[in-house]
Amino acid sequence: MKAATRKESLSLGLKLLIVLLAAVDLIRRFSTHATPEKLIEQLAGYFTNSPLLIGFVLALMPLNWLLESLKWKTIASHHIQISFSEAVRGVLAGVTTGMATPNRVGEFAGRIFMTKEGDRLQLLLLSFISSFCQVAVTVFAGLVSLVFLYAFTETGDSGLTINHFLFAFIALGLIITFPFYVELLPGKVREKFTVLATFPLWLFSKAVFYSLIRYAVYVFQFLLLLYAAPGSYGATGWETVMAGICITYLLVTIIPTFSLTEVLVRGSVAGAVLSAQGLSFTTAFNAAVVLWIINVVIPAIVGGVCVFNLKFFTRPAA
């Protein structure tokens, strides 16, 4: 009984620590980017300029994370059955636990510790598949956008050749099929990766589909924010801007970032890429920051409540 009480106390302490670290991290990121007054001024500018568009962007945020939750429920079903509610709470708790880790890799913790049953290692590997599908879609869309910008527009004078793109797509193909290389591992090693070795292609395709829809949602959100920005991009073609957004997401995905610098990297990359397409650097930077607040900060705050449902010391099912 005393051991159970100690575990409960330790579990509560870990949950409080996660929420505290996430809160401190958010405060540090905001203070690094700008003063609270400056952030409020930026947000107010968007709402004043185009309240309907901003309202639509906000309304798409729950859809973004509901799609991620549906994808996680689908992938996890290969190992255990979880409810949609558990999937949503696990994903939101993961947003909070991932706040203080490079590239938010700690998001897996919310998913694997939300369930009462299941092998934690197998759930971790399934969480890897979930993240992998999203990265694969992001990389593919970014490469297609690079082909579009440098092969079919006036920005083609960049030194890139068809061989560069061919190499990139071959590399992408190798990356996408990576989960299936498990079959090539020695028997004893492969046993530890059972959930990957037996993961069906049809389920993988379904997860990629959800990732694609989710990707389309937050690309559309970014596009709407650029339209809604004070002094928006005007005559610049939406196709070119969308390609720039996809390249921005590609670069943000492959550039290692840390807790304190993530929002600055996102804003700077967006500003650099989209300013090359005729937009204002400030407009693109602010849009990236506002989108980060909508899609990450707000869910992380909600996820702080879900963290208290995590089950750190539940034994896996036999």
C-alpha positions in Angstrom: 0.0 0.0 0.0 2.9 2.3 0.8 4.6 1.5 -2.5 1.3 2.3 -4.3 1.1 5.6 -2.5 4.7 6.5 -3.3 4.0 5.7 -7.0 0.9 7.9 -7.0 2.9 10.8 -5.4 5.8 10.4 -7.8 3.3 10.3 -10.7 1.6 13.5 -9.6 5.0 15.1 -9.1 6.0 14.2 -12.7 2.8 15.6 -14.1 3.2 18.9 -12.2 6.8 19.1 -13.4 5.7 18.6 -17.0 3.1 21.3 -16.8 5.5 23.7 -15.0 8.3 23.1 -17.5 5.8 23.6 -20.4 4.6 26.9 -18.9 8.1 28.2 -18.3 9.1 27.2 -21.8 6.2 29.1 -23.3 7.0 32.2 -21.3 10.7 32.1 -22.3 9.8 31.7 -26.0 7.4 34.7 -25.9 9.9 36.9 -24.1 12.6 36.0 -26.6 10.5 36.8 -29.6 8.9 40.0 -28.4 7.3 41.8 -25.5 3.8 40.9 -24.5 2.6 44.2 -25.8 4.2 43.6 -29.2 2.5 40.2 -29.5 -0.9 41.6 -28.5 -0.4 44.3 -31.1 0.4 41.7 -33.8 -2.7 39.6 -32.9 -4.9 42.7 -32.7 -3.7 43.7 -36.2 -4.9 40.4 -37.6 -8.3 40.5 -35.9 -8.9 44.2 -36.9 -7.8 43.6 -40.6 -9.8 40.4 -41.2 -11.7 39.0 -38.3 -13.6 36.4 -40.4 -10.4 34.9 -41.8 -8.8 34.7 -38.4 -11.9 33.1 -37.0 -11.8 30.5 -39.7 -8.1 29.8 -39.0 -8.9 29.4 -35.3 -11.8 27.0 -36.3 -9.4 24.9 -38.3 -7.2 24.3 -35.3 -9.4 21.7 -33.6 -9.8 19.9 -37.0 -6.0 19.8 -37.2 -5.6 18.0 -33.9 -8.7 15.8 -34.3 -7.2 14.5 -37.5 -4.0 13.8 -35.7 -6.0 12.0 -33.0 -7.8 9.9 -35.5 -4.5 9.0 -37.2 -3.1 7.9 -33.8 -6.2 5.9 -33.0 -5.9 4.1 -36.4 -2.2 3.3 -36.0 -2.5 2.3 -32.3 -5.3 -0.2 -33.3 -2.6 -2.4 -34.7 -1.5 -3.2 -31.1 -4.3 -2.2 -28.8 -7.8 -0.7 -29.0 -8.1 2.8 -27.6 -11.1 5.1 -27.6 -11.2 8.3 -29.6 -11.3 10.2 -26.4 -8.1 8.5 -25.2 -6.5 9.3 -28.5 -7.4 13.0 -28.3 -6.2 13.3 -24.7 -3.0 11.5 -25.5 -2.3 13.8 -28.5 -3.0 17.0 -26.5 -1.0 15.8 -23.6 1.8 15.0 -26.0 1.8 18.6 -27.3 2.4 19.8 -23.7 5.1 17.2 -22.9 6.8 18.0 -26.2 7.2 21.7 -25.5 10.6 21.5 -23.9 12.2 19.0 -26.3 14.0 19.6 -29.6 11.6 19.5 -32.5 8.9 18.4 -29.9 10.1 14.8 -30.0 8.7 14.4 -26.5 5.1 14.3 -27.9 5.3 10.5 -27.9 5.1 10.5 -24.1 1.5 11.7 -24.0 0.4 8.9 -26.4 2.1 6.0 -24.8 1.3 6.9 -21.2 -2.3 7.8 -21.8 -3.4 4.1 -22.2 -3.9 1.6 -19.4 -2.7 -1.3 -21.5 -0.2 -2.2 -24.1 3.5 -2.7 -24.4 5.2 0.7 -24.0 8.0 -0.1 -26.5 5.5 -1.2 -29.2 3.4 1.9 -28.6 6.6 4.0 -28.9 7.3 2.4 -32.3 3.8 3.1 -33.4 4.1 6.7 -32.4 7.2 6.8 -34.6 5.1 5.6 -37.5 2.6 8.4 -36.8 5.3 11.1 -36.8 7.1 9.5 -39.8 3.9 9.7 -42.0 3.6 13.4 -41.3 7.2 14.0 -42.0 7.1 12.0 -45.2 4.1 14.1 -46.5 5.9 17.3 -45.5 9.1 16.4 -47.3 7.3 15.2 -50.4 5.2 18.4 -50.7 8.2 20.5 -50.1 10.2 18.7 -52.9 7.3 19.1 -55.3 7.1 22.8 -54.5 10.8 23.1 -55.1 10.3 21.5 -58.6 7.4 23.9 -59.2 9.3 27.1 -58.2 12.7 26.2 -59.8 11.5 24.4 -63.0 8.3 26.2 -63.9 8.7 29.8 -62.7 11.0 32.7 -63.2 13.0 31.8 -60.0 14.4 28.8 -61.9 17.9 30.4 -62.3 19.1 28.8 -59.0 21.8 26.3 -60.1 19.5 23.4 -59.4 19.2 20.7 -62.1 17.0 17.7 -62.8 19.6 15.5 -61.3 19.3 17.3 -58.0 15.5 16.7 -57.9 15.9 13.1 -59.1 18.3 12.4 -56.2 16.0 14.1 -53.8 13.0 12.0 -54.8 15.0 8.7 -54.7 16.1 9.6 -51.2 12.5 10.3 -50.3 11.4 6.9 -51.7 14.0 5.2 -49.5 12.9 7.2 -46.5 9.2 6.4 -47.0 9.9 2.7 -47.2 12.1 2.8 -44.1 9.6 1.2 -41.7 9.5 -1.9 -43.8 13.3 -2.5 -43.6 12.6 -4.2 -40.3 12.2 -7.4 -42.2 15.9 -7.3 -43.0 17.0 -7.3 -39.4 18.3 -10.4 -37.6 15.7 -12.5 -35.9 16.4 -11.6 -32.3 16.6 -7.9 -33.1 13.4 -8.1 -35.3 11.5 -9.5 -32.3 11.8 -6.2 -30.5 10.3 -4.5 -33.5 7.4 -6.9 -34.0 4.8 -4.1 -34.3 6.8 -2.6 -37.2 7.5 -5.9 -38.9 3.8 -6.8 -38.9 2.4 -3.3 -39.6 0.1 -3.7 -42.7 0.6 -1.6 -45.8 -3.1 -0.7 -46.0 -3.0 0.7 -42.4 0.2 2.6 -43.3 -1.6 4.1 -46.4 -4.5 5.1 -44.2 -2.2 6.9 -41.8 -0.5 8.7 -44.8 -3.9 9.8 -46.0 -4.8 11.3 -42.6 -1.4 13.0 -42.6 -2.0 14.5 -46.0 -5.4 15.9 -45.0 -3.8 17.4 -41.9 -1.0 18.9 -43.9 -3.5 20.5 -46.2 -5.3 22.0 -43.2 -2.3 23.8 -41.8 -1.0 24.9 -45.2 -4.4 26.5 -45.8 -4.2 28.1 -42.3 -0.9 29.7 -43.2 -2.3 30.9 -46.6 -5.3 32.5 -44.8 -3.1 34.2 -42.3 -1.1 35.8 -45.1 -4.3 37.0 -46.7 -5.5 38.4 -43.4 -2.2 40.1 -42.5 -2.2 44.0 -42.4 -0.8 44.9 -45.8 -1.2 41.4 -47.2 0.7 40.0 -50.1 -1.5 41.6 -52.8 -0.5 40.7 -56.4 1.7 37.7 -55.6 0.1 34.6 -57.1 -1.4 32.2 -54.6 0.3 29.2 -56.3 3.7 30.7 -55.7 2.9 31.6 -52.1 1.5 28.1 -51.4 4.7 26.6 -52.8 6.7 28.9 -50.6 4.7 27.7 -47.6 5.4 24.1 -48.4 9.1 24.8 -48.7 9.0 26.6 -45.4 7.5 23.6 -43.7 10.1 21.4 -45.4 12.9 23.5 -44.0 11.4 23.8 -40.5 11.1 20.0 -40.4 14.7 19.2 -41.4 16.3 22.1 -39.4 17.1 21.0 -35.8 15.5 23.4 -33.4 15.5 23.7 -29.6 13.0 24.9 -27.1 14.0 28.5 -26.9 14.6 29.0 -30.6 11.8 27.1 -32.3 9.4 30.0 -32.8 12.3 32.3 -34.1 13.4 29.6 -36.5 9.9 29.1 -37.8 9.4 32.9 -38.3 12.8 33.5 -39.8 12.5 30.6 -42.3 9.0 31.7 -43.3 10.3 35.3 -43.8 13.3 34.2 -45.8 11.4 31.8 -48.1 8.3 33.9 -48.7 10.1 37.2 -49.1 11.8 35.6 -52.1 8.4 35.1 -53.5 7.5 38.8 -53.2 6.0 39.0 -49.7 7.1 41.2 -46.9 9.5 39.4 -44.5 7.7 40.9 -41.5 4.3 39.7 -42.8 5.6 36.1 -43.3 7.4 36.1 -39.9 4.4 37.4 -38.0 2.1 34.9 -39.8 4.3 32.0 -38.8 4.4 33.1 -35.2 0.6 33.6 -35.0 0.0 30.2 -36.6 2.4 28.7 -34.0 0.4 30.3 -31.2 -2.9 29.0 -32.7 -1.7 25.4 -33.5 0.8 24.8 -30.7 0.4 27.1 -27.8 -3.4 26.9 -27.4 -3.4 23.0 -27.7 -0.5 22.9 -25.2 -2.5 24.9 -22.7 -5.4 22.5 -23.1 -3.1 19.5 -23.0 -1.8 20.7 -19.6 -5.1 19.4 -18.2 -4.8 16.1 -20.1 -1.3 15.5 -18.6 -2.9 14.7 -15.3 -4.5 11.6 -17.0 -1.2 10.1 -17.9 -0.4 6.7 -16.3 3.4 6.5 -15.8 3.4 3.3 -13.6 0.7 1.2 -15.2 2.1 -2.2 -16.2 1.7 -3.3 -19.8 -0.8 -6.0 -20.5 0.5 -9.6 -20.6 
